Amino acid sequence: MTAGLMIAAPRSGSGKTTVTLALLAALRRRGVSVRAAKSGPDYIDPAFHAAATGHPSLNLDSWAMPPPLLGAIAAEASRDAELLIVESAMGLFDGIAAAPGRSGAPADLAAILGLPVVLVLDVSGQSQSAAAVARGFALHDPRVRIAGVVLNQVASDRHHAGVAAAMGAAGIQVLGSIRRDATIALPERHLGLVQAGEHPSLPALLGRLADLAEQSLDIAAISAASQVLNATSGSGAALPPPGQRIALARDAAFSFIYAHHLAAWRKAGAEIIAFSPLADEAPDPSCDACWLPGGYPELHAGRLAAATRFQAGLGVFSQTRPVHGECGGFMVLGRSLQDGEGTDHAMTGLLGHSTSFARRRLNLGYREATLTAAGILGPAGTVLRGHEFHYARVTDAGHDAPFCTLADGLGRDLGLAGARRGLVSGSFFHAIARFFP
């Protein structure tokens, strides 16, 4: 049976990803069969997890995933593993107002799956007061057990001693102490970290992080703090396969697709045939559906505009088979994309809208989408839960029919969204799972 634990923090930017990757890399180097998962919507951290463990990292979300599906995905994430480490998003108790256990907060997962929590505390600018923060977290929710803390951004031996003594007096175990070191910071861009596949020396970085874990973390105590995962095997998919043979755009411009979708589609018997628009490849004509995921098309708009074989081949494909684009894929399905410097690039024109990354506006949060017509994601009226996270905006909506109606995570109406024309559809919405009340 697989044991599990969660790496969490009071807020973003505390060092969760660094600690998680260091622990994963060190355990793998020790020969432990370790897997990882990520709470909430996130594409980038799971790719780093996969590089550290050698296995896909799945996302777990208590708001978007019905409880049976959440348990099934947790079971899949931990399959054949000795230990599953779940990295939390944001702060441990950060979610939205929702039914108990469905807020999207990492604490929901800790309670549902029985995950002890290792709390990463950035102690820069404080000493004994850090123990008050940790004690507050330990007492805040009786469903959630804080197994101990890792102190991050420790300035000196004296600093460590002051914090550790206060933690001991509060009855909180210190499981590690990491000194300030700017050289282990992961590079970032506008949607978070630079993607794992683009990191110039990822194996070397993971080796350094494994060394850091050996030097700074009590790996044995952290492993011993884990407990048997409360996850049940199940069947079903968050989304049904969009086809029997699915052409999937996959390169530096199109990389944001959830691993739980791919796993479920393959389990259902679908074949996934990857192609690279940046290499000017068209979807395989033997496929019966095409999926353009999100990513960073704004960074590669010139190459995509010049990819004539890709654009022509996608146009031919779309005449007889469905094509769907999420976020970045939606941008490429439009008439034009304006990059960050304000230069317009012609896109596929399979939908009539235009988008701009130069005229930026952050859109971030949970979304519930209701399909306005039958299509690649299901019949009209299908309800999907997911999220938006993008800076680009639609500058010309065109005249296509809408793809869906949207509400935010609190149920507030956001109106019509996306576009559909013939067999082509898309929106900025990223689907996590079908919703069943």
RODO-2510 file (C-alpha; in nm, 4 decimals, decimal comma):
residues 437
     n   res          X          Y          Z
     1     m     0,0000     0,0000     0,0000
     2     t     0,1269     0,3449    -0,0896
     3     a     0,2048     0,5993     0,1783
     4     g     0,1544     0,9704     0,1164
     5     l     0,2281     1,3161     0,2482
     6     m     0,1806     1,6760     0,1382
     7     i     0,4340     1,9568     0,1076
     8     a     0,2477     2,2806     0,1807
     9     a     0,3061     2,6355     0,3038
    10     p     0,1206     2,9371     0,4394
    11     r     0,1494     3,1167     0,1033
    12     s     0,2957     3,1029    -0,2442
    13     g     0,6649     3,1800    -0,2748
    14     s     0,7634     2,9983     0,0449
    15     g     0,9767     2,7355    -0,1276
    16     k     0,7325     2,4449    -0,1697
    17     t     0,8510     2,3549    -0,5180
    18     t     1,2184     2,3644    -0,4222
    19     v     1,1592     2,1412    -0,1191
    20     t     0,9357     1,9049    -0,3161
    21     l     1,1853     1,8639    -0,6010
    22     a     1,4765     1,8233    -0,3601
    23     l     1,2938     1,5518    -0,1697
    24     l     1,1775     1,3727    -0,4864
    25     a     1,5249     1,3771    -0,6389
    26     a     1,6917     1,2550    -0,3201
    27     l     1,4433     0,9731    -0,2657
    28     r     1,4743     0,8570    -0,6252
    29     r     1,8527     0,8602    -0,5956
    30     r     1,8170     0,6450    -0,2827
    31     g     1,6178     0,3926    -0,4839
    32     v     1,2758     0,4739    -0,3376
    33     s     0,9819     0,4279    -0,5750
    34     v     0,8422     0,7785    -0,5362
    35     r     0,5668     0,9576    -0,7299
    36     a     0,4317     1,3120    -0,7169
    37     a     0,1055     1,4967    -0,7654
    38     k     0,0003     1,8613    -0,7583
    39     s    -0,3016     2,0138    -0,5898
    40     g    -0,5117     2,2474    -0,7984
    41     p    -0,4755     2,3722    -1,1553
    42     d    -0,1099     2,3758    -1,2609
    43     y     0,0785     2,2545    -1,5662
    44     i     0,4345     2,3600    -1,4918
    45     d     0,5148     2,2087    -1,1506
    46     p     0,3977     1,8600    -1,2561
    47     a     0,6451     1,8623    -1,5454
    48     f     0,9276     1,9247    -1,2965
    49     h     0,7884     1,6481    -1,0765
    50     a     0,7942     1,4114    -1,3737
    51     a     1,1553     1,4991    -1,4467
    52     a     1,2488     1,4330    -1,0833
    53     t     1,0635     1,0994    -1,0512
    54     g     1,0613     0,9620    -1,4038
    55     h     0,6816     0,9242    -1,3896
    56     p     0,3868     1,1518    -1,4796
    57     s     0,2608     1,3792    -1,2039
    58     l    -0,1174     1,4119    -1,1911
    59     n    -0,3299     1,7016    -1,0678
    60     l    -0,5795     1,6631    -0,7822
    61     d    -0,8510     1,9251    -0,7368
    62     s    -1,1336     1,9035    -0,4831
    63     w    -1,3440     2,1761    -0,6506
    64     a    -1,3252     2,0549    -1,0093
    65     m    -1,3171     1,6790    -0,9526
    66     p    -1,6123     1,4868    -0,8063
    67     p    -1,5041     1,2870    -0,4984
    68     p    -1,5069     0,9436    -0,6702
    69     l    -1,2928     1,0780    -0,9546
    70     l    -1,0565     1,2461    -0,7084
    71     g    -0,9986     0,9146    -0,5334
    72     a    -0,9486     0,7307    -0,8617
    73     i    -0,6925     0,9837    -0,9868
    74     a    -0,5084     0,9734    -0,6536
    75     a    -0,4931     0,5950    -0,6865
    76     e    -0,3584     0,6280    -1,0406
    77     a    -0,1047     0,8897    -0,9309
    78     s     0,0307     0,6548    -0,6641
    79     r     0,0180     0,3306    -0,8635
    80     d     0,3224     0,1045    -0,8044
    81     a     0,4769     0,3634    -0,5703
    82     e     0,6098     0,3347    -0,2176
    83     l     0,5472     0,7040    -0,1490
    84     l     0,3299     0,9740    -0,3072
    85     i     0,4286     1,3358    -0,2406
    86     v     0,1607     1,5954    -0,3167
    87     e     0,2778     1,9538    -0,3633
    88     s     0,0155     2,2054    -0,2599
    89     a    -0,0840     2,5182    -0,4457
    90     m    -0,0867     2,8610    -0,2800
    91     g    -0,1462     2,8430     0,0948
    92     l    -0,2602     2,5239     0,2660
    93     f    -0,6084     2,6566     0,3500
    94     d    -0,6542     2,8790     0,0429
    95     g    -0,9653     2,7878    -0,1584
    96     i    -1,3039     2,9298    -0,2464
    97     a    -1,6399     2,9391    -0,0660
    98     a    -1,7898     2,5997    -0,1465
    99     a    -1,9418     2,2885     0,0086
   100     p    -1,7235     2,1226     0,2736
   101     g    -1,4383     1,9356     0,1131
   102     r    -1,4998     2,0980    -0,2288
   103     s    -1,3218     2,4329    -0,1861
   104     g    -1,0167     2,3518    -0,3960
   105     a    -0,7909     2,4171    -0,0968
   106     p    -0,4951     2,1808    -0,0508
   107     a    -0,6298     2,1135     0,2994
   108     d    -0,9284     1,9369     0,1391
   109     l    -0,6926     1,6862    -0,0210
   110     a    -0,4962     1,6410     0,3001
   111     a    -0,8201     1,5577     0,4838
   112     i    -0,9800     1,3405     0,2144
   113     l    -0,6670     1,1406     0,1280
   114     g    -0,5249     1,1269     0,4814
   115     l    -0,2075     1,3151     0,3928
   116     p     0,0106     1,4425     0,6797
   117     v     0,1426     1,7882     0,5960
   118     v     0,5040     1,9046     0,5992
   119     l     0,4794     2,2840     0,6242
   120     v     0,7487     2,4888     0,4496
   121     l     0,8027     2,8177     0,6324
   122     d     0,9954     3,1096     0,4857
   123     v     1,1453     3,2411     0,8098
   124     s     1,3273     3,5393     0,6603
   125     g     1,2555     3,8486     0,8643
   126     q     1,1358     3,6579     1,1723
   127     s     1,2546     3,4157     1,4362
   128     q     1,0458     3,2861     1,7284
   129     s     0,7315     3,4284     1,5680
   130     a     0,7546     3,1522     1,3065
   131     a     0,6474     2,9057     1,5760
   132     a     0,3249     3,0999     1,6290
   133     v     0,2501     3,0705     1,2579
   134     a     0,3191     2,6968     1,2619
   135     r     0,1108     2,6446     1,5767
   136     g    -0,1788     2,8332     1,4196
   137     f    -0,1660     2,6059     1,1168
   138     a    -0,1464     2,2969     1,3382
   139     l    -0,4611     2,3978     1,5296
   140     h    -0,6624     2,5544     1,2492
   141     d    -0,8411     2,2446     1,1156
   142     p    -0,8648     1,9207     1,3158
   143     r    -0,8982     1,7222     0,9911
   144     v    -0,5449     1,8213     0,8887
   145     r    -0,2346     1,6963     1,0691
   146     i     0,0835     1,9055     1,0530
   147     a     0,3636     1,6489     1,0764
   148     g     0,6376     1,9096     1,1084
   149     v     0,8029     2,2044     0,9415
   150     v     1,0899     2,2751     0,7064
   151     l     1,2522     2,6106     0,7757
   152     n     1,3461     2,7945     0,4556
   153     q     1,5580     3,1056     0,3993
   154     v     1,7491     3,0552     0,7252
   155     a     2,0183     3,3227     0,7612
   156     s     2,2603     3,1700     1,0135
   157     d     2,3154     2,9110     1,2858
   158     r     2,1902     3,1635     1,5400
   159     h     1,8760     3,2259     1,3335
   160     h     1,8097     2,8524     1,3077
   161     a     1,8619     2,7990     1,6806
   162     g     1,6108     3,0698     1,7739
   163     v     1,3406     2,9368     1,5422
   164     a     1,4044     2,5713     1,6309
   165     a     1,3873     2,6367     2,0037
   166     a     1,0509     2,8114     1,9666
   167     m     0,9216     2,5247     1,7511
   168     g     1,0289     2,2738     2,0146
   169     a     0,8512     2,4680     2,2879
   170     a     0,5364     2,4655     2,0732
   171     g     0,5613     2,0894     2,0221
   172     i     0,6330     2,1162     1,6493
   173     q     0,9010     1,8993     1,4907
   174     v     1,1608     2,0654     1,2670
   175     l     1,2202     1,8353     0,9695
   176     g     1,4736     2,0487     0,7856
   177     s     1,6504     2,3813     0,7677
   178     i     1,7520     2,5384     0,4357
   179     r     1,9925     2,8298     0,4139
   180     r     1,9438     3,1227     0,1819
   181     d     2,0817     3,0347    -0,1616
   182     a     1,9829     3,2355    -0,4681
   183     t     2,1559     2,9881    -0,7007
   184     i     1,8865     2,7217    -0,6540
   185     a     1,6019     2,9514    -0,7621
   186     l     1,4061     2,8243    -1,0630
   187     p     1,3681     3,0701    -1,3564
   188     e     1,0229     3,2202    -1,4075
   189     r     0,8110     3,3768    -1,6800
   190     h     0,4615     3,5252    -1,6959
   191     l     0,2622     3,2077    -1,6132
   192     g     0,5040     3,0796    -1,3499
   193     l     0,8248     2,8832    -1,3817
   194     v     0,9998     2,8334    -1,7131
   195     q     0,8868     2,4927    -1,8387
   196     a     1,0884     2,1896    -1,7349
   197     g     1,1634     2,0973    -2,0964
   198     e     1,3179     2,4398    -2,1572
   199     h     1,5414     2,4416    -1,8493
   200     p     1,9001     2,4542    -1,9765
   201     s     2,0454     2,2103    -1,7238
   202     l     1,7598     2,0363    -1,5458
   203     p     1,9423     1,7084    -1,4630
   204     a     2,2250     1,9047    -1,3015
   205     l     1,9773     2,1172    -1,1052
   206     l     1,7948     1,8075    -0,9803
   207     g     2,1272     1,6625    -0,8716
   208     r     2,2048     1,9783    -0,6752
   209     l     1,8587     1,9708    -0,5190
   210     a     1,9079     1,6065    -0,4182
   211     d     2,2347     1,7118    -0,2515
   212     l     2,0478     1,9955    -0,0795
   213     a     1,7917     1,7504     0,0574
   214     e     2,0622     1,5201     0,1911
   215     q     2,2342     1,8124     0,3636
   216     s     1,9327     2,0092     0,4859
   217     l     1,6321     1,7787     0,5281
   218     d     1,5705     1,4930     0,7690
   219     i     1,4641     1,2605     0,4884
   220     a     1,4128     0,9618     0,7174
   221     a     1,1857     1,1586     0,9508
   222     i     0,9891     1,3074     0,6620
   223     s     0,9374     0,9626     0,5095
   224     a     0,8369     0,8211     0,8478
   225     a     0,5764     1,0974     0,8860
   226     s     0,3829     0,9675     0,5842
   227     q     0,0809     0,7452     0,6266
   228     v    -0,1172     0,5061     0,4078
   229     l    -0,3001     0,6922     0,1342
   230     n    -0,6786     0,6886     0,1565
   231     a    -0,7400     0,6490    -0,2172
   232     t    -0,9612     0,3982    -0,3931
   233     s    -0,9277     0,2574    -0,7410
   234     g    -1,2064     0,3544    -0,9759
   235     s    -1,3073     0,3806    -1,3375
   236     g    -1,4177     0,6603    -1,5626
   237     a    -1,2459     0,9619    -1,7065
   238     a    -1,2479     1,3296    -1,6221
   239     l    -1,3162     1,3841    -1,9927
   240     p    -1,4134     1,1145    -2,2418
   241     p    -1,1597     1,0649    -2,5223
   242     p    -1,2345     1,3122    -2,8031
   243     g    -1,1603     1,0382    -3,0563
   244     q    -1,0154     0,6931    -3,1069
   245     r    -0,6961     0,8370    -3,2569
   246     i    -0,6226     1,1835    -3,1215
   247     a    -0,3789     1,4215    -3,2918
   248     l    -0,2209     1,6198    -3,0082
   249     a    -0,0112     1,9322    -3,0687
   250     r     0,2926     1,8939    -2,8442
   251     d     0,5957     2,1235    -2,8391
   252     a     0,7200     2,4381    -2,6630
   253     a     0,4154     2,6336    -2,7855
   254     f     0,1597     2,3649    -2,6910
   255     s     0,2453     2,1868    -2,3682
   256     f    -0,0383     2,2512    -2,1225
   257     i    -0,2480     1,9367    -2,1129
   258     y    -0,3305     1,7547    -1,7939
   259     a    -0,1645     1,4168    -1,7475
   260     h    -0,4843     1,2726    -1,5979
   261     h    -0,6588     1,3311    -1,9323
   262     l    -0,3877     1,1527    -2,1276
   263     a    -0,3825     0,8621    -1,8823
   264     a    -0,7607     0,8222    -1,8947
   265     w    -0,7775     0,8469    -2,2727
   266     r    -0,5130     0,5794    -2,3114
   267     k    -0,6852     0,3624    -2,0505
   268     a    -1,0060     0,3917    -2,2558
   269     g    -0,8189     0,2568    -2,5588
   270     a    -0,7515     0,5814    -2,7452
   271     e    -0,4231     0,6400    -2,9254
   272     i    -0,2510     0,9771    -2,8927
   273     i    -0,0456     1,0853    -3,1934
   274     a     0,1702     1,3881    -3,1126
   275     f     0,2766     1,6421    -3,3725
   276     s     0,4704     1,9680    -3,3582
   277     p     0,3290     2,2841    -3,5158
   278     l     0,6623     2,4563    -3,4470
   279     a     0,8295     2,1919    -3,6654
   280     d     0,5639     2,2706    -3,9287
   281     e     0,3936     1,9354    -3,8857
   282     a     0,0238     1,8825    -3,9599
   283     p    -0,2051     1,6505    -3,7654
   284     d    -0,1832     1,2896    -3,8786
   285     p    -0,4632     1,2413    -4,1345
   286     s    -0,5382     0,8976    -3,9859
   287     c    -0,6610     1,0637    -3,6649
   288     d    -1,0264     1,1381    -3,6013
   289     a    -0,9871     1,4380    -3,3668
   290     c    -0,7288     1,7100    -3,3066
   291     w    -0,6511     1,8830    -2,9764
   292     l    -0,4481     2,2042    -2,9518
   293     p    -0,3615     2,2532    -2,5832
   294     g    -0,2506     2,5680    -2,4098
   295     g     0,1071     2,6853    -2,3835
   296     y     0,3067     2,9831    -2,5016
   297     p     0,2119     3,0529    -2,8657
   298     e     0,2767     3,4241    -2,8051
   299     l     0,6476     3,3452    -2,7673
   300     h     0,6525     3,1587    -3,1002
   301     a     0,3945     3,3516    -3,3025
   302     g     0,6306     3,4256    -3,5922
   303     r     0,7214     3,0583    -3,6378
   304     l     0,3583     2,9517    -3,6135
   305     a     0,2573     3,2097    -3,8749
   306     a     0,5279     3,0735    -4,1067
   307     a     0,4291     2,7101    -4,0495
   308     t     0,2384     2,6729    -4,3766
   309     r     0,2206     2,2919    -4,3759
   310     f     0,0752     2,2986    -4,0247
   311     q    -0,1827     2,5631    -4,1088
   312     a    -0,2889     2,4054    -4,4388
   313     g    -0,2991     2,0549    -4,2944
   314     l    -0,5064     2,1652    -3,9952
   315     g    -0,7467     2,3394    -4,2325
   316     v    -0,7979     2,0225    -4,4353
   317     f    -0,8333     1,8141    -4,1186
   318     s    -1,1000     2,0470    -3,9776
   319     q    -1,3284     2,0047    -4,2781
   320     t    -1,4183     1,6492    -4,1758
   321     r    -1,3038     1,6006    -3,8138
   322     p    -1,3301     1,8008    -3,4915
   323     v    -1,0534     2,0381    -3,3826
   324     h    -1,0492     2,1960    -3,0375
   325     g    -0,8168     2,4573    -2,8879
   326     e    -0,7707     2,5446    -2,5205
   327     c    -0,6260     2,8843    -2,4284
   328     g    -0,3094     2,9045    -2,6423
   329     g    -0,4641     2,6603    -2,8872
   330     f    -0,7701     2,8867    -2,9049
   331     m    -0,5435     3,1809    -2,9869
   332     v    -0,3833     2,9890    -3,2759
   333     l    -0,7245     2,8928    -3,4171
   334     g    -0,8090     3,2626    -3,4573
   335     r    -0,7291     3,5037    -3,7390
   336     s    -0,4331     3,6759    -3,5771
   337     l    -0,2186     3,6866    -3,2641
   338     q    -0,0403     4,0002    -3,1479
   339     d     0,2827     3,9212    -2,9654
   340     g     0,4279     4,1052    -2,6672
   341     e     0,6011     4,3584    -2,8894
   342     g     0,2775     4,4508    -3,0648
   343     t     0,3460     4,2681    -3,3922
   344     d     0,0475     4,0955    -3,5505
   345     h     0,0934     3,7426    -3,6854
   346     a    -0,1555     3,5582    -3,9062
   347     m    -0,2858     3,2412    -3,7433
   348     t    -0,4973     2,9591    -3,8890
   349     g    -0,8182     3,1599    -3,9300
   350     l    -1,0359     2,8572    -3,8576
   351     l    -1,2189     3,0820    -3,6112
   352     g    -1,2822     3,4519    -3,6596
   353     h    -1,1394     3,6123    -3,3438
   354     s    -0,8112     3,7951    -3,2881
   355     t    -0,6051     3,7973    -2,9681
   356     s    -0,3299     4,0118    -2,8227
   357     f    -0,0577     3,9457    -2,5700
   358     a     0,0651     4,3055    -2,5911
   359     r    -0,2617     4,4400    -2,4525
   360     r    -0,2423     4,2212    -2,1449
   361     r    -0,5001     4,1575    -1,8770
   362     l    -0,4749     3,8808    -1,6178
   363     n    -0,7619     3,6320    -1,6149
   364     l    -0,7244     3,3825    -1,3330
   365     g    -0,9612     3,1558    -1,1448
   366     y    -1,1924     2,8573    -1,1404
   367     r    -1,4558     2,8391    -1,4120
   368     e    -1,7661     2,6295    -1,4766
   369     a    -1,8492     2,5961    -1,8453
   370     t    -2,1796     2,4849    -1,9973
   371     l    -2,1569     2,3820    -2,3624
   372     t    -2,3926     2,5727    -2,5911
   373     a    -2,3932     2,3016    -2,8590
   374     a    -2,2805     1,9429    -2,9098
   375     g    -1,9124     1,9068    -2,9888
   376     i    -1,5834     1,7453    -2,9048
   377     l    -1,6356     1,7803    -2,5272
   378     g    -1,9874     1,6431    -2,5151
   379     p    -2,3522     1,7182    -2,5957
   380     a    -2,5147     2,0572    -2,5528
   381     g    -2,5667     2,1347    -2,1858
   382     t    -2,2624     1,9384    -2,0678
   383     v    -2,1152     2,1066    -1,7594
   384     l    -1,7372     2,1116    -1,7161
   385     r    -1,5241     2,2458    -1,4363
   386     g    -1,1818     2,3930    -1,4933
   387     h    -1,0020     2,7239    -1,4884
   388     e    -0,8594     3,0185    -1,6790
   389     f    -0,5053     3,1498    -1,6399
   390     h    -0,3881     3,3827    -1,9150
   391     y    -0,2759     3,7344    -1,9866
   392     a    -0,3843     3,7484    -2,3504
   393     r    -0,7159     3,9024    -2,4411
   394     v    -0,9577     3,8888    -2,7319
   395     t    -0,9321     4,2153    -2,9266
   396     d    -1,1857     4,1227    -3,1971
   397     a    -1,4472     3,8617    -3,1121
   398     g    -1,5397     3,7874    -3,4732
   399     h    -1,8819     3,6501    -3,5622
   400     d    -1,8663     3,2820    -3,4682
   401     a    -2,1197     3,1166    -3,2398
   402     p    -2,0148     3,0937    -2,8742
   403     f    -1,8586     2,7750    -2,7418
   404     c    -2,0005     2,7905    -2,3883
   405     t    -2,1416     3,0003    -2,1100
   406     l    -1,9092     3,0587    -1,8165
   407     a    -1,9494     3,1116    -1,4437
   408     d    -1,6736     3,1695    -1,1923
   409     g    -1,6024     2,9397    -0,9002
   410     l    -1,8680     3,1129    -0,6887
   411     g    -2,1343     3,0677    -0,9558
   412     r    -2,1355     3,4267    -1,0822
   413     d    -2,2325     3,4511    -1,4488
   414     l    -1,9480     3,5545    -1,6787
   415     g    -2,1482     3,5350    -1,9997
   416     l    -2,0746     3,3683    -2,3307
   417     a    -1,7209     3,2600    -2,4100
   418     g    -1,5120     3,1032    -2,6808
   419     a    -1,6151     3,0283    -3,0371
   420     r    -1,7245     2,7444    -3,2618
   421     r    -1,7580     2,7160    -3,6359
   422     g    -1,8372     2,3890    -3,8050
   423     l    -1,6222     2,1229    -3,6412
   424     v    -1,3801     2,3757    -3,4899
   425     s    -1,4154     2,5040    -3,1340
   426     g    -1,2091     2,6697    -2,8654
   427     s    -1,1933     2,9006    -2,5668
   428     f    -0,9554     3,0226    -2,2975
   429     f    -1,1170     2,7679    -2,0612
   430     h    -0,9035     2,4702    -1,9516
   431     a    -1,1235     2,1683    -1,8727
   432     i    -1,0303     1,9626    -1,5673
   433     a    -1,3354     1,7355    -1,5413
   434     r    -1,7029     1,6963    -1,6225
   435     f    -1,9213     1,8141    -1,3369
   436     f    -2,1775     1,5910    -1,1725
   437     p    -2,3642     1,7644    -0,8851
***
